[in-house]
Amino acid sequence: MARRPGRSSAVRALIGDAPAAPALALHSILLGMAVLAALTFAGDIENPRAVDALTTLAALLLAFLAGVRFARGLAGEPRLAILAAAMGLAGFGATLLPAGLALLVLAFLHAAQGMWDVWSADGVRLPARYAGLRARTAPLAVAILVLAFFAGV
């Protein structure tokens, strides 16, 4: 398959030459991961505002990823749309918990959403290329949140 013009080498390295996910979606996921990593490793994780920003961004990222499932659910299986909405709401609910518990709950939710996305990416329920993307980004989000937990929160 011919390469699409305008696709960066980083994107090609991540998903190959398969038809790209919408550029905004892909770059949003990668930007979210980069911001989470910067907050975690900047050394300011003990600052309550940094922890709030980290948990809020993790919840926003989870809601974005659940939104992909929500849209697919609306297109075919409304039950899946309800489950996806619940996942996004659970992420925002986690931001109301104490900081350490919020990070662990969000790590669990990101792991669950990632496994659901990888398992469902069979070309029918979700595009097959989405599985590769989620197989790379979900463990990264979980690792960042768990490292932030152990960093002293």
Short mmCIF file of the C-alpha atoms (twelve columns), coordinates in Angstrom:
data_MODEL
# 
_entry.id   MODEL 
# 
loop_
_atom_site.group_PDB 
_atom_site.id 
_atom_site.type_symbol 
_atom_site.label_atom_id 
_atom_site.label_alt_id 
_atom_site.label_comp_id 
_atom_site.label_asym_id 
_atom_site.label_seq_id 
_atom_site.Cartn_x 
_atom_site.Cartn_y 
_atom_site.Cartn_z 
_atom_site.pdbx_PDB_model_num 
ATOM 1   C CA . MET A 1   0.000   0.000  0.000  1 
ATOM 2   C CA . ALA A 2   1.394   3.400  -0.924 1 
ATOM 3   C CA . ARG A 3   2.309   5.855  1.769  1 
ATOM 4   C CA . ARG A 4   -0.124  8.668  2.321  1 
ATOM 5   C CA . PRO A 5   1.394   12.094 1.766  1 
ATOM 6   C CA . GLY A 6   1.895   14.220 4.854  1 
ATOM 7   C CA . ARG A 7   2.173   11.384 7.368  1 
ATOM 8   C CA . SER A 8   5.130   11.965 9.673  1 
ATOM 9   C CA . SER A 9   7.841   9.365  10.115 1 
ATOM 10  C CA . ALA A 10  6.879   9.019  13.804 1 
ATOM 11  C CA . VAL A 11  3.329   8.117  12.825 1 
ATOM 12  C CA . ARG A 12  4.575   5.658  10.182 1 
ATOM 13  C CA . ALA A 13  6.861   4.045  12.767 1 
ATOM 14  C CA . LEU A 14  3.937   3.695  15.181 1 
ATOM 15  C CA . ILE A 15  1.229   2.343  12.892 1 
ATOM 16  C CA . GLY A 16  3.063   1.488  9.685  1 
ATOM 17  C CA . ASP A 17  1.562   2.209  6.300  1 
ATOM 18  C CA . ALA A 18  -1.942  1.077  7.175  1 
ATOM 19  C CA . PRO A 19  -4.549  3.772  6.636  1 
ATOM 20  C CA . ALA A 20  -4.012  6.238  9.462  1 
ATOM 21  C CA . ALA A 21  -6.426  6.864  12.269 1 
ATOM 22  C CA . PRO A 22  -7.821  10.366 12.037 1 
ATOM 23  C CA . ALA A 23  -4.839  12.649 12.552 1 
ATOM 24  C CA . LEU A 24  -6.441  14.569 15.393 1 
ATOM 25  C CA . ALA A 25  -7.239  11.390 17.315 1 
ATOM 26  C CA . LEU A 26  -3.783  9.905  16.911 1 
ATOM 27  C CA . HIS A 27  -1.971  13.098 17.807 1 
ATOM 28  C CA . SER A 28  -4.278  13.705 20.768 1 
ATOM 29  C CA . ILE A 29  -3.412  10.308 22.230 1 
ATOM 30  C CA . LEU A 30  0.302   10.833 21.710 1 
ATOM 31  C CA . LEU A 31  0.189   14.390 23.075 1 
ATOM 32  C CA . GLY A 32  -1.723  13.196 26.121 1 
ATOM 33  C CA . MET A 33  0.896   10.533 26.763 1 
ATOM 34  C CA . ALA A 34  3.708   13.076 26.403 1 
ATOM 35  C CA . VAL A 35  2.078   15.495 28.848 1 
ATOM 36  C CA . LEU A 36  1.460   12.688 31.359 1 
ATOM 37  C CA . ALA A 37  5.095   11.640 31.059 1 
ATOM 38  C CA . ALA A 38  6.345   15.198 31.512 1 
ATOM 39  C CA . LEU A 39  4.225   15.716 34.636 1 
ATOM 40  C CA . THR A 40  5.318   12.403 36.095 1 
ATOM 41  C CA . PHE A 41  9.032   12.774 35.514 1 
ATOM 42  C CA . ALA A 42  9.375   16.546 36.070 1 
ATOM 43  C CA . GLY A 43  9.922   15.898 39.756 1 
ATOM 44  C CA . ASP A 44  7.043   18.139 40.847 1 
ATOM 45  C CA . ILE A 45  4.602   15.297 41.408 1 
ATOM 46  C CA . GLU A 46  4.282   16.084 45.134 1 
ATOM 47  C CA . ASN A 47  2.718   19.438 44.283 1 
ATOM 48  C CA . PRO A 48  -1.080  19.010 44.686 1 
ATOM 49  C CA . ARG A 49  -1.737  21.028 41.521 1 
ATOM 50  C CA . ALA A 50  0.540   18.778 39.497 1 
ATOM 51  C CA . VAL A 51  -1.242  15.695 40.808 1 
ATOM 52  C CA . ASP A 52  -4.630  17.279 40.039 1 
ATOM 53  C CA . ALA A 53  -3.428  18.098 36.524 1 
ATOM 54  C CA . LEU A 54  -2.127  14.552 36.059 1 
ATOM 55  C CA . THR A 55  -5.345  12.892 37.230 1 
ATOM 56  C CA . THR A 56  -7.506  15.298 35.229 1 
ATOM 57  C CA . LEU A 57  -5.486  14.711 32.069 1 
ATOM 58  C CA . ALA A 58  -5.628  10.944 32.623 1 
ATOM 59  C CA . ALA A 59  -9.424  11.198 33.009 1 
ATOM 60  C CA . LEU A 60  -9.697  13.359 29.865 1 
ATOM 61  C CA . LEU A 61  -7.592  10.884 27.917 1 
ATOM 62  C CA . LEU A 62  -9.730  8.007  29.161 1 
ATOM 63  C CA . ALA A 63  -12.905 9.872  28.171 1 
ATOM 64  C CA . PHE A 64  -11.458 10.491 24.704 1 
ATOM 65  C CA . LEU A 65  -10.616 6.811  24.274 1 
ATOM 66  C CA . ALA A 66  -13.995 5.740  25.635 1 
ATOM 67  C CA . GLY A 67  -15.569 8.132  23.133 1 
ATOM 68  C CA . VAL A 68  -14.170 6.032  20.292 1 
ATOM 69  C CA . ARG A 69  -15.975 3.035  21.773 1 
ATOM 70  C CA . PHE A 70  -19.086 5.131  22.400 1 
ATOM 71  C CA . ALA A 71  -19.302 6.152  18.742 1 
ATOM 72  C CA . ARG A 72  -18.855 2.559  17.592 1 
ATOM 73  C CA . GLY A 73  -21.506 1.466  20.064 1 
ATOM 74  C CA . LEU A 74  -23.986 3.997  18.735 1 
ATOM 75  C CA . ALA A 75  -23.326 2.710  15.239 1 
ATOM 76  C CA . GLY A 76  -24.190 -0.870 16.100 1 
ATOM 77  C CA . GLU A 77  -24.576 -1.958 19.707 1 
ATOM 78  C CA . PRO A 78  -26.130 0.596  22.091 1 
ATOM 79  C CA . ARG A 79  -25.125 -1.556 25.088 1 
ATOM 80  C CA . LEU A 80  -21.480 -0.886 24.240 1 
ATOM 81  C CA . ALA A 81  -22.165 2.836  24.062 1 
ATOM 82  C CA . ILE A 82  -23.514 2.729  27.621 1 
ATOM 83  C CA . LEU A 83  -20.474 0.780  28.857 1 
ATOM 84  C CA . ALA A 84  -18.116 3.218  27.129 1 
ATOM 85  C CA . ALA A 85  -19.903 6.199  28.667 1 
ATOM 86  C CA . ALA A 86  -19.634 4.541  32.081 1 
ATOM 87  C CA . MET A 87  -15.883 4.102  31.576 1 
ATOM 88  C CA . GLY A 88  -15.434 7.800  30.809 1 
ATOM 89  C CA . LEU A 89  -17.585 8.841  33.766 1 
ATOM 90  C CA . ALA A 90  -15.672 6.499  36.078 1 
ATOM 91  C CA . GLY A 91  -12.468 8.247  35.038 1 
ATOM 92  C CA . PHE A 92  -13.847 11.625 36.017 1 
ATOM 93  C CA . GLY A 93  -15.241 10.147 39.227 1 
ATOM 94  C CA . ALA A 94  -11.737 8.959  40.086 1 
ATOM 95  C CA . THR A 95  -10.533 12.569 40.132 1 
ATOM 96  C CA . LEU A 96  -12.686 13.094 43.239 1 
ATOM 97  C CA . LEU A 97  -10.753 10.426 45.177 1 
ATOM 98  C CA . PRO A 98  -7.609  11.078 47.241 1 
ATOM 99  C CA . ALA A 99  -4.579  11.533 44.973 1 
ATOM 100 C CA . GLY A 100 -2.935  8.134  45.466 1 
ATOM 101 C CA . LEU A 101 -6.156  6.197  45.087 1 
ATOM 102 C CA . ALA A 102 -7.133  8.296  42.057 1 
ATOM 103 C CA . LEU A 103 -3.877  7.386  40.290 1 
ATOM 104 C CA . LEU A 104 -4.377  3.676  40.948 1 
ATOM 105 C CA . VAL A 105 -8.030  3.709  39.871 1 
ATOM 106 C CA . LEU A 106 -7.141  5.604  36.696 1 
ATOM 107 C CA . ALA A 107 -4.311  3.144  35.987 1 
ATOM 108 C CA . PHE A 108 -6.790  0.274  36.329 1 
ATOM 109 C CA . LEU A 109 -9.337  2.029  34.086 1 
ATOM 110 C CA . HIS A 110 -6.705  2.740  31.424 1 
ATOM 111 C CA . ALA A 111 -5.622  -0.917 31.531 1 
ATOM 112 C CA . ALA A 112 -9.233  -2.097 31.233 1 
ATOM 113 C CA . GLN A 113 -10.000 0.308  28.368 1 
ATOM 114 C CA . GLY A 114 -6.788  -0.696 26.600 1 
ATOM 115 C CA . MET A 115 -7.550  -4.403 26.880 1 
ATOM 116 C CA . TRP A 116 -11.112 -3.809 25.657 1 
ATOM 117 C CA . ASP A 117 -9.838  -1.818 22.673 1 
ATOM 118 C CA . VAL A 118 -7.176  -4.366 21.710 1 
ATOM 119 C CA . TRP A 119 -9.589  -7.275 22.106 1 
ATOM 120 C CA . SER A 120 -12.265 -5.532 20.027 1 
ATOM 121 C CA . ALA A 121 -10.039 -4.330 17.200 1 
ATOM 122 C CA . ASP A 122 -10.890 -7.107 14.779 1 
ATOM 123 C CA . GLY A 123 -11.627 -4.937 11.781 1 
ATOM 124 C CA . VAL A 124 -15.370 -4.980 12.415 1 
ATOM 125 C CA . ARG A 125 -15.934 -3.522 15.859 1 
ATOM 126 C CA . LEU A 126 -12.816 -1.320 15.652 1 
ATOM 127 C CA . PRO A 127 -10.204 -1.024 12.890 1 
ATOM 128 C CA . ALA A 128 -7.424  -3.586 13.237 1 
ATOM 129 C CA . ARG A 129 -4.743  -0.879 13.172 1 
ATOM 130 C CA . TYR A 130 -6.317  0.590  16.325 1 
ATOM 131 C CA . ALA A 131 -5.228  -2.509 18.264 1 
ATOM 132 C CA . GLY A 132 -1.566  -1.770 17.569 1 
ATOM 133 C CA . LEU A 133 -1.947  1.822  18.635 1 
ATOM 134 C CA . ARG A 134 -3.770  0.924  21.850 1 
ATOM 135 C CA . ALA A 135 -1.388  -1.951 22.595 1 
ATOM 136 C CA . ARG A 136 1.392   0.657  22.695 1 
ATOM 137 C CA . THR A 137 -0.365  3.547  24.428 1 
ATOM 138 C CA . ALA A 138 -2.411  1.770  27.123 1 
ATOM 139 C CA . PRO A 139 0.603   0.208  28.899 1 
ATOM 140 C CA . LEU A 140 2.387   3.562  28.667 1 
ATOM 141 C CA . ALA A 141 -0.506  5.369  30.380 1 
ATOM 142 C CA . VAL A 142 -0.729  2.665  33.067 1 
ATOM 143 C CA . ALA A 143 3.021   2.770  33.696 1 
ATOM 144 C CA . ILE A 144 3.036   6.564  33.981 1 
ATOM 145 C CA . LEU A 145 0.165   6.542  36.481 1 
ATOM 146 C CA . VAL A 146 1.694   3.743  38.571 1 
ATOM 147 C CA . LEU A 147 5.104   5.464  38.560 1 
ATOM 148 C CA . ALA A 148 3.439   8.677  39.684 1 
ATOM 149 C CA . PHE A 149 1.814   6.751  42.533 1 
ATOM 150 C CA . PHE A 150 5.161   5.348  43.659 1 
ATOM 151 C CA . ALA A 151 6.905   8.711  43.131 1 
ATOM 152 C CA . GLY A 152 5.509   9.864  46.423 1 
ATOM 153 C CA . VAL A 153 1.850   10.683 46.112 1 
# 
